[in-house]
Amino acid sequence: MDTQAEHSKRDRAPEPGTGPGARSRFSRVRDRIASVLSWRRVLTGTVAGVLALLLFSAYVVQPFLIPSGSMEPTLRVGDRLLVNKLAYRFGEEPRRGDVVVFDGTGSFVREDPATNPVAGLLRGAAASLGLTEPADTDFVKRVVGVGGDRVVCCDARGRAEVNGTAVDEPYLHPGDTASRVPFDIVVPAGTLWMMGDHRSRSSDSRDHLGSPGGGMVPVDRVTGRVDWLGWPPARIGSLEGTGAFDGVRGPGGAHG
């Protein structure tokens, strides 16, 4: 009997756990682990990216979707703005002619509308990324009067007067005058008189003259200044400023 040959065959037999089947199982397990780790990396990266965008939106630049035609032709329905939240962070305050986004709670609306907390959080996050319409308390208007200004409307040519100076407003919607509703107000310190560019279709400070705040928006309720248009592609670019108020003097007689 050839015992040496039998020993050689036994020596060549695979040890348990080292055969082709075992290697295949090991490969499948390894691939599964790699897939799980890959998805975790993707998920972690996605969450980190969203959080970074939310933080950037909260403190630097926030997208804002225009839901109405109250600022036409300057801003159109569906425009996505980029609101500069740093514009008034370092001592500078809103100036006449600035287009700003602000929280109208206490001036344009009585109080925050009741909402489901979770739904409100999700909506707020989507709105802060410009994916949905802003909250009912958020507005975009143009600053027409700052603290101390006397704003009167209208003169014989349908223009508003600020501190006795008639203002030609080239950004108004064609066919609109400064206002169809006459008013004569003095803007309290620390507040702003806001109006839309489509005056005949804008619900603004004029509509709240009889409200407790008199339609005046506190400066600290301003979210930021609209400096850029981010969508649609044909309108991407900086929002043009206006020289309409360059000749207006401040309440004390100096140019403001």
C-alpha positions in Angstrom: 0.0 0.0 0.0 1.3 3.4 -1.0 1.0 5.3 2.3 3.1 8.1 1.0 0.7 9.0 -1.7 -2.2 9.0 0.7 -0.4 11.4 3.0 0.3 13.7 0.0 -3.4 13.8 -0.9 -4.4 14.6 2.7 -1.7 17.3 2.8 -3.2 19.0 -0.2 -6.8 19.0 1.2 -8.0 22.5 2.1 -8.3 23.3 5.8 -11.7 24.2 7.2 -12.6 27.9 6.4 -10.0 28.3 3.6 -11.7 26.8 0.6 -13.3 28.6 -2.4 -16.7 28.8 -0.7 -15.2 30.4 2.4 -13.3 33.0 0.3 -16.6 33.8 -1.6 -18.4 34.3 1.7 -15.6 36.5 3.0 -15.7 38.6 -0.2 -19.5 39.1 0.2 -19.2 40.1 3.8 -16.4 42.5 2.9 -18.4 44.0 0.1 -21.4 44.5 2.4 -19.3 46.2 5.0 -17.7 48.5 2.3 -21.2 49.3 1.0 -22.5 50.2 4.5 -19.5 52.4 5.1 -19.9 54.0 1.7 -23.6 54.9 2.4 -22.6 56.2 5.9 -20.0 58.4 4.3 -22.6 59.7 1.7 -25.2 60.2 4.4 -22.7 62.0 6.7 -21.5 64.2 3.9 -25.1 65.1 2.9 -26.1 66.0 6.5 -22.9 68.0 7.0 -23.6 69.8 3.7 -27.2 70.7 4.6 -26.1 71.9 8.0 -23.4 74.0 6.5 -26.0 75.5 4.1 -28.4 76.2 6.9 -25.7 77.9 9.0 -24.6 80.0 6.0 -28.2 80.9 5.3 -28.8 81.8 8.9 -25.9 84.2 9.3 -24.5 85.2 5.9 -26.7 84.9 2.8 -30.2 83.6 2.7 -32.2 82.6 -0.4 -35.7 84.1 -0.5 -38.5 83.1 -2.9 -40.8 85.9 -4.2 -44.4 84.8 -3.8 -46.3 87.9 -5.1 -46.2 90.8 -7.5 -46.0 93.5 -4.9 -42.4 94.5 -5.9 -42.8 94.4 -9.7 -41.1 95.2 -11.9 -38.0 95.1 -9.7 -38.8 91.6 -8.4 -41.1 89.1 -10.1 -43.1 86.2 -8.9 -40.8 83.1 -8.7 -37.6 85.1 -8.4 -35.1 83.7 -5.9 -33.2 86.4 -4.1 -30.0 86.3 -2.2 -30.4 88.4 1.0 -27.2 89.8 2.5 -27.6 89.3 6.2 -24.3 91.0 6.9 -25.4 94.3 5.4 -26.5 95.8 8.7 -24.5 93.8 11.2 -21.6 96.2 11.7 -23.3 99.5 12.5 -24.8 100.3 9.1 -28.5 100.8 9.1 -31.1 100.5 6.2 -31.1 103.6 3.9 -33.9 105.1 1.8 -34.2 103.1 -1.4 -32.8 99.8 0.0 -34.9 96.7 -0.8 -35.0 94.6 2.4 -36.5 91.4 3.8 -38.0 91.8 7.2 -40.1 90.1 9.9 -43.5 91.9 9.9 -44.6 90.5 13.3 -46.0 93.4 15.3 -46.1 95.8 12.3 -47.6 94.0 9.3 -49.1 91.0 11.2 -50.3 90.9 14.8 -48.5 87.8 15.8 -47.0 84.6 14.5 -49.7 82.3 13.1 -50.3 79.2 15.0 -48.6 76.2 13.4 -47.4 72.7 14.2 -43.9 73.0 15.6 -42.4 70.2 13.5 -44.1 71.4 10.3 -43.0 75.0 11.2 -39.4 73.8 11.6 -39.4 71.9 8.3 -41.0 74.8 6.5 -38.6 77.2 8.0 -35.6 75.1 6.9 -37.0 74.8 3.3 -37.7 78.5 3.2 -34.2 79.4 4.4 -32.8 77.4 1.5 -35.2 79.1 -1.0 -37.1 75.9 -1.7 -40.5 77.1 -0.7 -42.4 80.3 -0.1 -41.3 82.3 3.0 -43.3 82.4 6.2 -46.4 84.5 6.4 -44.6 86.9 8.6 -41.7 87.6 6.1 -42.0 90.5 3.7 -39.8 92.2 1.1 -40.3 95.9 0.5 -38.4 99.1 -0.3 -37.4 101.5 2.4 -39.0 104.9 1.7 -38.6 106.6 5.1 -36.1 106.2 7.9 -36.3 107.4 11.5 -37.1 111.1 11.8 -38.3 111.4 8.2 -41.6 113.1 7.3 -43.1 111.3 4.3 -46.1 113.0 2.6 -48.1 111.8 -0.4 -48.8 113.0 -2.9 -47.9 116.2 -4.7 -49.7 117.4 -7.9 -47.6 115.0 -10.0 -48.4 112.0 -7.9 -45.0 111.9 -6.2 -44.1 111.2 -2.5 -42.2 113.9 -0.6 -39.6 113.1 1.9 -38.6 115.9 4.2 -40.1 118.4 1.7 -38.3 117.0 -1.3 -40.4 115.4 -4.1 -39.0 112.0 -5.1 -39.1 110.6 -8.6 -39.2 106.8 -8.3 -38.2 105.2 -11.6 -38.6 101.7 -10.2 -42.4 102.0 -9.8 -44.7 99.7 -11.8 -45.7 101.4 -15.0 -49.0 103.4 -14.5 -48.6 103.6 -10.7 -48.3 106.8 -8.7 -46.5 106.9 -5.4 -49.8 106.1 -3.7 -53.5 106.3 -4.3 -54.0 106.7 -0.6 -52.9 110.1 0.8 -50.9 110.1 4.0 -48.7 112.4 6.1 -46.5 110.6 8.6 -43.3 111.1 10.7 -41.2 108.0 11.0 -40.3 107.3 14.7 -36.6 106.8 15.5 -35.5 103.2 15.1 -38.2 102.3 12.6 -38.8 102.3 8.8 -41.6 103.2 6.4 -41.9 100.4 3.9 -43.6 100.4 0.5 -43.7 98.0 -2.5 -42.8 99.0 -6.0 -46.1 97.9 -7.4 -48.0 100.4 -5.3 -51.4 99.6 -6.5 -50.9 95.9 -5.6 -48.8 96.2 -2.5 -50.0 95.7 1.1 -47.4 97.8 3.0 -47.0 100.4 5.6 -49.9 102.4 4.2 -52.3 99.5 5.1 -51.3 99.6 8.7 -51.6 103.3 9.6 -54.4 102.5 12.1 -52.6 99.5 13.6 -50.8 99.8 17.0 -47.4 100.1 15.3 -48.7 102.5 12.7 -47.2 100.4 9.9 -43.7 101.2 11.0 -41.2 98.4 10.9 -38.5 98.3 13.7 -35.0 98.3 12.3 -34.1 95.2 14.4 -36.8 93.3 12.5 -34.9 93.6 9.2 -33.4 90.3 8.1 -31.1 91.7 5.5 -30.7 93.7 2.2 -31.5 92.2 -1.2 -28.3 92.5 -3.1 -28.5 89.7 -5.7 -30.9 87.8 -7.9 -30.0 84.1 -7.9 -32.8 82.7 -10.2 -34.0 82.5 -13.0 -30.8 82.3 -15.0 -31.7 85.2 -17.3 -32.0 87.5 -14.2 -28.9 86.4 -12.2 -26.9 89.3 -11.1 -26.7 92.2 -8.6 -29.8 94.1 -7.8 -29.4 97.6 -9.1 -29.5 100.4 -6.5 -31.4 103.6 -6.9 -30.4 107.3 -6.8 -34.0 108.4 -6.3 -33.4 109.7 -2.7 -30.0 111.3 -3.3 -31.4 114.8 -3.1 -33.4 114.2 0.1 -32.2 115.9 3.2 -32.3 114.4 6.6 -34.7 115.8 9.3 -32.1 118.2 10.4 -31.5 119.6 6.9 -28.3 117.6 6.1 -28.3 115.3 3.1 -29.3 111.9 4.4 
